[in-house]
Amino acid sequence: MGSQRSLDRLASVLRTEGISVHPMTLRRWSSHRGWVAHAADYDSRIRESRESSAVSRAAIIDGDHATLGRELQRLALQWAEKLALEEAPMTPMEVARWAEAGVRIERLAFAASMGRKETLATAFVMPVLRLYRDVVQPALRDDVREEVDRAFADGINAITGFSDAEPDQG
């Protein structure tokens, strides 16, 4: 019955099942058997289970984001090596911005795993969104842009709880 549970409602449900119990009997049983405390304990266990599950999912997402950040850093290092050979597909400034984006995304994931939501909201989310829009999006192939944009927004939303973290489409 959840948060809507009551002895009167229980009596009504029992009547629909063909079980006739006087409400006073239910009150006496509830008092003698500690139904209110048992219900509160049950609700608490359910709430803790849901919170634990959410924390586990968030930890997996944080790990994925940290991996993404490290991968961006790895790519930037590869491109920096190619710059020396004049074979890089981008300018030194673009390579530096990719490296910066990777570092910031990894830090964002670390801050999330440490539970620092206020830090995320004020110090990291907006710069990461800007970096994603300015650096990552332009480099995405058209055939994967929508999927990556959605995954990025889902990740930001999962970490911060923001619902408006959609990257600009441009």
C-alpha positions as CSV (number, residue, x, y, z in Angstrom):
1,M,0.0,0.0,0.0
2,G,3.0,2.3,0.3
3,S,2.7,5.8,1.7
4,Q,-1.1,5.5,1.2
5,R,-1.4,2.6,3.7
6,S,-4.0,2.9,6.5
7,L,-6.0,0.4,8.5
8,D,-9.2,1.7,7.0
9,R,-7.9,1.1,3.5
10,L,-6.7,-2.4,4.6
11,A,-10.2,-3.1,5.9
12,S,-11.6,-2.0,2.5
13,V,-9.2,-4.1,0.5
14,L,-9.9,-7.1,2.7
15,R,-13.7,-6.7,2.2
16,T,-13.2,-6.7,-1.6
17,E,-11.4,-10.0,-1.1
18,G,-14.3,-11.4,0.8
19,I,-12.6,-11.2,4.2
20,S,-14.6,-9.5,6.9
21,V,-12.5,-7.9,9.7
22,H,-13.8,-5.1,11.9
23,P,-11.5,-2.0,11.8
24,M,-11.2,-2.1,15.6
25,T,-9.7,-5.6,15.3
26,L,-7.2,-4.3,12.7
27,R,-6.3,-1.5,15.1
28,R,-5.7,-3.9,18.0
29,W,-3.6,-6.3,15.8
30,S,-1.6,-3.3,14.5
31,S,-0.9,-2.1,18.0
32,H,0.0,-5.5,19.4
33,R,2.2,-6.5,16.5
34,G,3.9,-3.1,15.8
35,W,2.6,-2.8,12.2
36,V,3.5,0.9,12.1
37,A,7.1,0.3,13.0
38,H,7.3,-2.7,10.6
39,A,5.9,-0.6,7.8
40,A,8.3,2.2,8.5
41,D,11.2,-0.3,8.6
42,Y,10.0,-1.8,5.3
43,D,9.7,1.6,3.6
44,S,13.2,2.5,4.9
45,R,14.7,-0.7,3.5
46,I,13.1,-0.1,0.1
47,R,14.3,3.5,0.1
48,E,17.9,2.4,1.0
49,S,17.8,-0.3,-1.7
50,R,16.8,2.3,-4.3
51,E,19.5,4.8,-3.2
52,S,22.1,2.1,-3.2
53,S,21.2,1.0,-6.7
54,A,21.3,4.6,-7.9
55,V,24.8,5.1,-6.3
56,S,26.0,1.9,-8.0
57,R,24.7,3.1,-11.4
58,A,26.3,6.5,-10.9
59,A,29.6,4.9,-10.0
60,I,29.5,3.0,-13.3
61,I,28.7,6.1,-15.2
62,D,31.4,8.1,-13.4
63,G,33.9,5.4,-14.5
64,D,32.7,5.6,-18.1
65,H,33.1,9.3,-18.1
66,A,36.6,9.1,-16.6
67,T,37.5,6.7,-19.3
68,L,36.2,9.1,-21.9
69,G,38.3,11.9,-20.5
70,R,41.4,9.7,-20.5
71,E,40.7,8.7,-24.1
72,L,40.4,12.3,-25.2
73,Q,43.7,13.0,-23.5
74,R,45.3,9.9,-25.3
75,L,44.0,11.2,-28.6
76,A,45.4,14.6,-28.0
77,L,48.8,13.1,-27.1
78,Q,48.8,11.1,-30.4
79,W,47.9,14.3,-32.4
80,A,50.6,16.2,-30.5
81,E,53.1,13.6,-31.7
82,K,51.8,13.9,-35.2
83,L,52.2,17.7,-35.0
84,A,55.9,17.2,-34.6
85,L,55.9,15.3,-37.9
86,E,53.4,17.8,-39.5
87,E,50.9,15.0,-39.9
88,A,48.3,16.2,-37.4
89,P,44.7,16.7,-38.6
90,M,44.4,19.8,-36.5
91,T,46.2,22.8,-35.2
92,P,48.3,22.9,-32.0
93,M,45.5,25.0,-30.3
94,E,42.9,22.4,-31.3
95,V,45.1,19.6,-29.9
96,A,45.5,21.6,-26.6
97,R,41.8,22.1,-26.4
98,W,41.1,18.3,-26.8
99,A,43.6,17.6,-24.1
100,E,42.0,20.2,-21.8
101,A,38.5,18.7,-22.6
102,G,39.8,15.3,-21.6
103,V,41.3,16.5,-18.3
104,R,38.1,18.4,-17.4
105,I,35.8,15.5,-18.2
106,E,38.0,13.2,-16.1
107,R,37.9,15.7,-13.2
108,L,34.2,16.0,-13.6
109,A,33.8,12.3,-13.3
110,F,36.1,12.2,-10.3
111,A,34.2,15.0,-8.6
112,A,30.9,13.2,-9.2
113,S,32.3,10.0,-7.7
114,M,33.3,12.0,-4.6
115,G,29.7,13.3,-4.3
116,R,30.6,17.0,-4.9
117,K,27.5,18.0,-6.8
118,E,27.8,21.7,-5.9
119,T,31.3,21.8,-7.3
120,L,30.0,20.1,-10.5
121,A,27.2,22.6,-10.9
122,T,29.3,25.7,-10.4
123,A,32.8,24.9,-11.6
124,F,32.7,22.1,-14.1
125,V,29.4,21.6,-15.9
126,M,29.2,24.8,-17.9
127,P,32.9,24.7,-19.0
128,V,32.6,21.1,-20.0
129,L,29.4,21.8,-22.0
130,R,31.3,24.7,-23.7
131,L,34.3,22.5,-24.5
132,Y,32.0,19.7,-25.8
133,R,30.2,22.2,-28.0
134,D,33.3,23.9,-29.2
135,V,35.8,21.1,-29.5
136,V,34.1,17.7,-29.5
137,Q,31.0,18.3,-31.6
138,P,32.8,19.9,-34.5
139,A,35.0,16.8,-34.8
140,L,32.2,14.3,-34.7
141,R,31.2,12.5,-37.9
142,D,27.6,13.3,-38.9
143,D,26.6,9.6,-38.6
144,V,27.4,9.5,-34.9
145,R,26.7,13.1,-33.8
146,E,23.2,12.5,-32.5
147,E,24.1,9.4,-30.6
148,V,27.2,11.0,-29.0
149,D,25.2,14.2,-28.2
150,R,22.5,12.1,-26.5
151,A,25.1,10.0,-24.5
152,F,26.9,13.2,-23.4
153,A,23.7,14.9,-22.3
154,D,22.6,11.7,-20.5
155,G,26.0,11.5,-18.7
156,I,25.8,15.1,-17.6
157,N,22.2,14.6,-16.4
158,A,23.1,11.5,-14.5
159,I,26.0,13.2,-12.7
160,T,24.3,16.5,-11.9
161,G,20.6,15.8,-12.1
162,F,20.3,18.7,-14.6
163,S,17.6,18.2,-17.1
164,D,18.8,21.0,-19.4
165,A,22.3,19.9,-20.1
166,E,21.7,19.4,-23.8
167,P,24.7,20.5,-25.8
168,D,24.0,23.1,-28.5
169,Q,23.3,21.6,-31.9
170,G,25.7,23.6,-34.0
